[in-house]
Amino acid sequence: MEGLPGKPVPGRDSIEPPIKLWVPEEEITRPIETRKKEFSKRGFKIEREHVREHGLTLGCKGCLNADSGNPVAKNRTATCRERFLKIYEEHKPEKLLKVTEKS
């Protein structure tokens, strides 16, 4: 066996193992591509109980997540928000009043 942990290469003074790295002479820079996220103000919260009471909206990941009991909320589709807005206008107008007071 050659070498020891303190001297990996016998006869060499350095304790560092021989590593060969290629480092470019010029600094390589790439432009960082960023996307601007579009944020939309939601206005009102659609609660799990209301999804269970009024049913799921077709194609809405938020409804699927709420129905499955997953603790992580997902965004609602525009169709889902429109549907629940109509439901709240008919059955729970006080919920929409709270939203307008906050604005």
N, C-alpha and C positions, 0 to 999 in steps of 0.2 A: 504494500500500500504506500502510495506516495502522498506527501502533503499532510498537513494537519489543519484543523479549523482556523488556527491563527495564522498559518502560512500555507495557503492552498497550493502554491507553486514553490517547491523546494529551491532554495538559493536566491529567491527573490525577496527584496526588502519590503515590498508593499504587502499589506494584508488584504487588499482589494482583489477579488478574482478578476482574471483578464476578460474584459468585455469590450467588444468592438462595436461601436455605434457609428452610423453614418449620419452626419449632421450637414444639412445643406448650407452652403456659404451664404446664399441669399435667404432672406426671411420670406416664407411663403404666406401670402395673405389672400384670403378669399372673402369676397363681400358676404356679409351675413344677410340672408334673406329673411325678412320678417313679414308676417301677415297681420293686418289689422283685424282684430276681432270686432264683429258687430254686436253691440249690446242693445238689447231692447228692454224697455221698462215693462214689466209684466203686469203691474196694476193690482192684481188680486191673486190670492193663493187658492189653489184647488186642492182640497184636503182629501186624504185617503178615504175617509168615511163617505164623502160625497161621491167619489168614484164608485165605491161599492153600492151606494144607494141608487145612483142614476145610470150606472153602467160605464163600460169602457168606450173610448173613442177609437174607432178603427185606425190603426197605423200609428197610434201615439205611444211612444216609449215610456212617457211619464205615467200613463194609465196602466200599462203593463207592469211597471215597477211597483206602483201603488197597490195594485191588486195582488201581486205576489208577496207583498209584505217586506220587500227589500228596503232596508233603512236608508239607502242612498237615493236621493231624489234625482229624477231626470227631467230634462226640459220638455215642455208640452208643445204640441204642434199648434199652428195658428187655427186650424179647424177645431181642435179640442178647446182652445180658449174661447172661440166664438160660441161653441156649443154650451160651455159652462156659463158664459156670460148671459145667454138667454135663460138658462136654468136658474141662475141666481136672480135675474130680473123678475122672474115669475114667482119663485119660491123663497128666496132669501135676500130681499132688497136691502136689509140692514147690513149685510156683508159688503155690499157695494158702497153703502154710505160711509162705512169706516175707511174705505179706500180713498174716496173723494176728500174726506177730512184730512188725510195724511198728505195729500198732494199740495 
